[in-house]
Amino acid sequence: MGVKIQSTVGLIKAWGETLFQGKTTPGARVLIGNISAVPPLMGVPANTSQAIQDATVHLLTSLLEAEAITPSDIIGAFFITSLTADHPARAARERLGWRSVPLLGVREDAPTAETRDTLSIMLFAQSGGTAIPASQQPLRGIRGAIILENQTEEQIQSGVRWLFEQSLANNAIRQEDVLGAVVTVTSDLDATIAHAHTSALLQPSVPVLALHELDIPHTPSACLRTLLIARMNSQPQPVYSERAMRLLRPDLLQPELPGPEPALLPASSLPHTITISPSGPLSGSVALPGSKYHTLRAMLAALLAEGESTIEQPAISEDTDVLLRACAQLGANIQTHQQADGSCTLSMRGVGGRVHPKGPLTLDMGNAGAVLRLLLGICATSPEAITFTTPHPESLGRRPNADLLQALAQLGTRITRQGPDDTLPITLQGGAVQGGRIQISGKQSSQFVSALLYLGPLLDEGLELEITDTLASASFVDLTIQILQQAGITSISKARHKRYIIPGRQQYQPRNYRIPGDVPSAAALLAAVAIARGEITLRGLAPEDPDGAALLAAFGQMGLEFIRSNTSDAPLIVRAHGSLQGLTFDGSRVIDSVPCLAAAACFATTPSRIFNVANLRLKESDRLYDLAAALGALGCKITPSDDALTIEPAPNITGGVTVDAHSDHRLAQALAVVGLGSQQPITLQNAQHIAKSYPRFFDDLASLGGAICSVSS
């Protein structure tokens, strides 16, 4: 077989020789094959998918036969080409069945007339017939990929770190076991930056190679892939972020449980980029989605109950599905029922307070912070290790959990922190957890307190919980106690939002839960009509909901008019015809509605100040500074501080620019409604994250008269 070393091939060969020199197990070697359309070598006749796949299969089978090796001997395989019609790895996976072999496709960065139609393959392999000393482990290749939110250096660094940490954690290896690393990036990312941040994670003696990925049609941008070469006895477990697995390796999406994974959110592809044009006045009627906060808490109570609970009209969202899958992995039996009117009912037979998986378990938390914190509480009793991970290192992966983990450690839970500063991944193992008196800060998140309130009834001694300072978003703790009461759990408030006693050895009871409409989703629609004017009708906002009442008071202060009859299920008519007034408002009362309140306030004729919102900086994004920067780019006059937003009247909100949602569903809502009142259309990137809480938001907004256009999907 002809062998012709070209520039990129030479780089990879030199890296492999450095890797093997003095470090390898016996029999490790570099194998190179080349096939081209340049005489005298016969090969790729055209830049077509069929020709590339045929050439790949021919070259791979010839290499394996000539070298007497099998796919199980391969540490890693590289395809180097300037051909663009197809990815050679697809042929290896689909036509040869190489689903577990680590494969990388690399662009030939310096093609010449002679090499333009060349396909080169390089295999790093160790012969299965060569004896390996007992003191050494065989070399394996660990594959990983992540799709970044943008092309910044910060994103590249975060992505490299996540892939590295997840590869170590999922394969139970140490940093010193890694002998070499390859990172490949798409053409819109900087390979030099990727190389620098990969090298920073490893010992100076470990060779690192950074290359550009193959540029073929229909592959995602901002994609970063890694291959770590490490010593290990077990079969390597690949690491893919959720989106990377869906787009690059759907063959790996095999459910861990019998039958299909439980899900409420239909599989769909929301647009990643949308354009919102000036619109109004709005008119029409919208049924609010179910409250995510109520749904998550009801599902957790149902999981812990002995017997079957039902949840009517649950929130249909990514966060709900994350908890639904986790409940199934923890032993719940789950069924969903679609009603004739399009609504949904969820049935769940719980585990009776016994969180006891059959073996070590890994729970993927998606980008769901509330789900993570609530599950950390109840999973602290598990005698088997439970590891919490996320495919969103730049979002959920940076959110702190230290206060809750310290409290769980005091109760006797063993905690392995694999991420910096108590971020994910985190492993818990209980089995000997004891209750007692716990002090915890409530300043960062009320979710920590809610997690302990769910845990207390499961402990023999119960819990006495003292909050040492202020309690952020205190209404969420009130909601937790409300759901616990419905589930038959007693909690005693010695000082509201300061001290709680939760007796132990209580049993969660199965119940029927009916979920009200979601308040932050209502805030987005109220902000839309406030900006675009008009009259709309909202269905599902419970009049007795204190958060809903606080939200209506805020928009009422701005000048919106509300009409509703006294019946509990009556729709709410919202009118906005005059100019908007500014407001002074304690945002902690409806913390997740603050971005949309601020968006509406940008159109007021008098100043506004929304305060007591410091913990907005610890959400999916920094909802103070990121929101202010994006609104400022649109022409709004908004000034953030660490605890407040100050908004001045802006004569003209020009729009006409592209802004980013920062992977945050609440920012996506706020920026979209500003587009309704701007002078020129705005373009919103990363709009797909709206699925986290309100997947049909853009459809509902369009049904009311909003000019919404999908740019890409």
ABEGO torsion letter per residue (X at the ends): XBBBBBAAAAAAAAAAAAAABGABBBGBBBBBBBBBABOABBBBABBBAAAAAAAAAAAAAAAAAAAGBBAAABABBBBBBABAABBAAAAAAAAAGBAABBBBBBBBABBBAAAAABBBBBBBBBBAABBBBAABBBBBBBBBBBBBABABAAAAAAAAAAAAAAAAAAAGBBAAABABBBBBBBAABBAAAAAAAAAAABBAABBBBBBBBBBBBGBBBGBBBBBBBBBBABBBBBBBBAAAAAAABAAABBBABBEBBBBABBBBBBBABBBBBBBOBBBEBBBBBBBAAAAAAAAAAAAABBEBBBBBGBBBBAAAAAAAAAAAAAGBBBBBBBBAAGBBBBBBBBAGGBBBBABBBBBBAEABAAAAAAAAAAAAABABBBBBBBABAABAAABBAAAAAAAAAAAGBBBBBABBGGBOBBBBBBGABBBEBBBBBAAABAAAAAAAAAAAAABAAEBBBBBABBBBGAAAAAAAAAAAAAAGBBBBBABBGABBBBBBGBBBBBBBBBBBBBAAAAAAAAAAAAAAEEBBBBBGBBAABAAAAAAAAAAAAAGBBBBBBABAABBBBBBBABBBBBBBBBAAABAAAAAAAAAAAAABABBBBBBGAAAAAABABBAAAAAAAAAAAAGBBBBBBAABBBBBBBABBAEGBBBBAGGBAAAAAAAAAAAAABABBBBBBGAAAAAAABAAAAAAAAAAGBBBBBABX
